[in-house]
Structure formats: C-alpha cells, structure tokens
Amino acid sequence: MSAANCLVTNDWICGEYLRSRSQELTEATVQHVGTTLVSVLIGVAVAFPLALLVRARPRLAGPVLGLTTLLYTIPSLALFSLLLPFLGLSSALVVTGLVLYSLTILVRNILAGLAAVPAEAREAARGMGYGPGRMLWEVELPLSLPALMAGIRMATVSTIALTTVGSIVGRGGLGNLIEDALPTFFKAQVLAASVLCVLLAVAADLLLLGIQRLLTPWTRVRTAPGGE
C-alpha cells in the first residue's frame, strides 16, 4: 500500500512510478540515445573535413575556429529559435543545433590529434612511398585517435546534456519528461529522468573509453613483472 501511496504523497523516490511508467521511461531514453547518436555522428562527419581544411589552409584556422566557438557560446534556446524558421518544429531542428554545438570540441580535438603525430612517423611514411591520402588514413589518423576519441567523448557527454533542451519542441527525450513534470512538480518523474540522463552520460563515456583503449593498445602502460 505504501509503495502505491508514494505517487499520492509525491515522493522523490517511488518504485510504483518506475513500475507503472516503465514504457514511457524506455521510449524517452531510446529517443534521447537516438538523438545523441545521430548528432555526434553527423558532427564528426562535418568536423573531420573542416579540420583537414584548416590544416591544409592555416589562414582559415581563425575564421573556422572562431565561428565554431561563437556558435557554442549562443544559448541553446536562442540557437533553436534562430533555426526554427528554416527547420520548423522537427527532430532536424534539435539535431542541427546539437551538431553545431559539437563542432568546436570536435574540430579542435581533431586538429590537436593530427598536430601531435610525430614528425618522424610522417618522414618514415614518406620514405616508404606513402602519399598524402594513405599517410592520413594509415599513419596520422591511427596516431591521432587518443585526441580524436577524447573529443568524441566530450562532445557525446555534452550532447546528452543538451538534448534535454529539445523538449521545447517535444524532441528532448528524457527532457520531455522533466519539462512535463515541472508544472506540477512531479518529483518522482523529475528525479527518474534526471538520474537516467546522468547514467546515460556516464555509460556513454565509459563505452567510448573502452573503444578508445581497444583501438589504441599502444597507449597502455605495460608494467614488467616485479614492477621493474
């Protein structure tokens, strides 16, 4: 009886809410994950050629990095409002805004990773007859993966947080539940949706860290037996 009463008494922790609204929570979580995944993938697809363009033409570094930084400083509600006349109340509106926010993180980390590739590695590749394209994909990109993955991790966690703002157009995943609960201060819903957002961010960061470790085994510090 007390478990069911927690809805009536509006408790923060309510097992009955989790049981009765499990499908709603699942659907919101799936939408949140989907929006985040699509936004980060598109962000990487846009940021990578931008970073290559800046590296090839250093004079463009100021305009490109300045523009991406400027976009990142625009408040999310203002940015979505600016995009609204072009994209309407749609998922594309939210995804486009999230992609624009991710660019400053991704472009800077891709550039940092490429800049950190040792000059001797490039010289060795040239000596073996590698052209620019082959050197990029087989030498520079693998060696820049730690910085690239760090950027993707930061962009992913940031996007998970910003996705909640998409609730203003009904495309905010868990943010929809938070916004719906605030007018009546439905404590269990606010807490459950907020905790799920945090868990999503932690899980995504750990997953990407694991992928990074798998893709960059040479970065692991090996300790000899006996600590020598």
C-alpha positions as a printed Julia matrix, in Angstrom:
228×3 Matrix{Float64}:
  0.0    0.0     0.0
  2.84   2.39    0.88
  4.52   1.71   -2.46
  1.41   2.85   -4.33
  0.88   5.77   -1.93
  4.23   7.28   -2.92
  2.52   8.6    -6.06
 -0.19  10.2    -3.96
  2.28  11.72   -1.5
  4.54  12.81   -4.39
  7.74  11.26   -3.02
 11.07  11.75   -4.76
 11.81   8.03   -4.74
  8.81   5.99   -5.89
  9.03   2.4    -7.08
  5.42   2.49   -8.23
  6.26   5.29  -10.67
  9.1    3.25  -12.17
  6.82   0.23  -12.49
  3.8    1.99  -13.94
  5.71   4.34  -16.26
  8.45   1.94  -17.39
  7.39   2.08  -21.05
  7.31   5.86  -21.03
 10.79   5.98  -19.5
 12.08   3.46  -22.04
 10.68   5.37  -25.01
 12.14   8.65  -23.75
 15.53   7.02  -23.17
 15.56   5.47  -26.65
 14.7    8.86  -28.2
 17.44  10.51  -26.13
 20.06   7.95  -27.2
 18.98   8.12  -30.84
 19.15  11.92  -30.98
 22.56  11.91  -29.31
 23.97   9.21  -31.58
 22.8   10.85  -34.8
 24.02  14.28  -33.68
 27.5   13.08  -32.72
 27.93  11.02  -35.91
 26.93  13.96  -38.1
 29.14  16.23  -36.01
 32.17  14.0   -36.63
 31.33  13.79  -40.35
 31.26  17.61  -40.57
 34.16  18.33  -38.21
 36.67  15.99  -39.85
 36.76  17.67  -43.29
 36.69  21.07  -41.58
 39.78  20.12  -39.58
 41.53  18.85  -42.72
 40.66  22.11  -44.5
 42.12  24.16  -41.65
 45.27  22.05  -41.62
 45.71  22.41  -45.37
 44.97  26.15  -45.31
 46.16  27.54  -41.95
 44.83  31.01  -42.78
 41.33  29.57  -42.37
 42.03  28.49  -38.78
 40.91  31.81  -37.32
 37.57  32.05  -39.17
 36.64  28.37  -38.76
 37.59  28.06  -35.1
 36.14  31.48  -34.35
 32.81  30.6   -35.96
 32.51  27.23  -34.19
 33.37  28.87  -30.88
 30.81  31.62  -31.49
 28.11  29.02  -32.2
 28.99  27.24  -28.94
 28.5   30.44  -26.94
 24.95  31.03  -28.23
 22.38  29.95  -25.61
 20.58  26.8   -26.71
 17.1   28.34  -26.65
 18.31  31.24  -28.79
 20.04  28.93  -31.28
 16.97  26.72  -31.66
 14.84  29.83  -32.15
 17.17  31.04  -34.92
 16.93  27.67  -36.66
 13.17  27.38  -36.2
 12.14  29.35  -39.35
 14.27  27.05  -41.51
 13.65  23.64  -39.92
 10.32  24.0   -38.14
  9.28  22.04  -35.07
 11.11  18.85  -36.01
 13.82  16.44  -34.96
 16.06  18.08  -37.58
 15.9   21.31  -35.58
 17.27  19.62  -32.46
 19.89  17.55  -34.31
 21.16  20.55  -36.27
 21.54  22.6   -33.11
 23.39  19.77  -31.35
 25.7   19.26  -34.34
 26.6   22.96  -34.36
 27.4   22.83  -30.65
 29.66  19.79  -31.09
 31.82  21.31  -33.83
 34.08  23.46  -31.66
 35.01  20.46  -29.48
 35.47  18.04  -32.37
 37.37  20.32  -34.75
 39.83  21.41  -32.07
 40.5   17.86  -30.9
 40.97  16.52  -34.43
 43.46  19.31  -35.15
 45.25  18.66  -31.84
 45.47  14.95  -32.61
 46.86  15.48  -36.11
 49.36  18.05  -34.81
 50.57  15.58  -32.18
 51.61  12.96  -34.76
 55.43  12.66  -34.51
 57.31  14.2   -37.44
 59.49  11.1   -37.66
 56.41   8.97  -38.29
 55.48  11.16  -41.24
 59.04  11.1   -42.56
 59.17   7.33  -42.32
 55.86   7.05  -44.18
 57.1    9.35  -46.93
 60.27   7.28  -47.2
 58.1    4.21  -47.75
 56.29   5.95  -50.6
 53.08   6.91  -48.77
 51.06   9.62  -50.47
 49.03  12.22  -48.53
 45.8   10.17  -48.53
 47.42   6.92  -47.48
 49.5    8.69  -44.85
 46.37  10.27  -43.38
 44.38   7.04  -43.09
 47.17   4.62  -42.22
 49.56   6.75  -40.15
 48.16  10.08  -38.96
 44.6    9.06  -38.15
 45.56   6.0   -36.04
 48.15   8.02  -34.11
 45.7   10.87  -33.52
 42.97   8.56  -32.2
 43.54   9.36  -28.48
 42.83  13.07  -29.02
 40.03  12.33  -31.5
 38.31   9.92  -29.11
 38.72  12.4   -26.26
 36.88  14.95  -28.38
 34.12  12.48  -29.24
 33.72  11.62  -25.55
 33.39  15.28  -24.56
 31.03  16.0   -27.44
 28.88  12.97  -26.56
 28.52  13.88  -22.89
 27.77  17.49  -23.81
 25.19  16.38  -26.39
 23.44  14.1   -23.89
 23.01  17.09  -21.59
 21.93  19.49  -24.35
 19.43  17.03  -25.85
 17.11  17.75  -22.94
 16.65  21.28  -24.32
 14.95  19.69  -27.32
 11.91  19.3   -25.08
 10.84  22.78  -26.21
  9.78  21.15  -29.5
  8.86  17.78  -27.99
 12.07  16.09  -29.17
 14.09  16.18  -25.97
 13.99  12.52  -24.94
 14.25  12.46  -21.16
 13.99  16.24  -21.2
 10.37  15.85  -22.27
  9.62  14.03  -19.03
 11.39  16.67  -16.96
  9.52  19.52  -18.66
  6.17  17.73  -18.35
  6.75  17.13  -14.63
  7.86  20.64  -13.66
  4.49  22.45  -13.8
  3.03  20.02  -11.21
  6.41  19.36   -9.59
  6.04  15.59  -10.06
  9.1   14.67   -8.01
  9.47  11.01   -8.99
  9.4   11.83  -12.7
 11.88  14.7   -12.38
 14.3   12.57  -10.38
 13.98   9.45  -12.56
 14.52  11.36  -15.82
 17.42  13.36  -14.36
 19.16  10.26  -12.99
 18.73   8.48  -16.31
 20.4   11.43  -18.08
 23.38  11.19  -15.74
 23.58   7.42  -16.17
 23.45   7.79  -19.95
 26.35  10.27  -19.87
 28.45   8.03  -17.61
 27.67   4.89  -19.64
 28.47   6.63  -22.94
 31.76   7.97  -21.61
 32.82   4.56  -20.27
 31.79   2.84  -23.51
 33.79   5.28  -25.64
 36.75   5.0   -23.27
 36.64   1.23  -23.71
 36.5    1.61  -27.51
 39.44   4.02  -27.33
 41.5    1.52  -25.36
 40.7   -1.22  -27.87
 41.68   0.97  -30.82
 44.86   2.32  -29.22
 46.57  -0.6   -27.47
 49.96   1.11  -27.8
 48.9    3.79  -25.32
 48.57   1.33  -22.45
 51.4    1.36  -19.96
 52.83  -2.11  -19.53
 54.49  -2.87  -16.25
 57.12  -5.58  -16.15
 56.77  -8.4   -13.57
 58.04  -7.27  -10.2
 57.31  -3.59  -11.04
 60.57  -3.14  -12.97
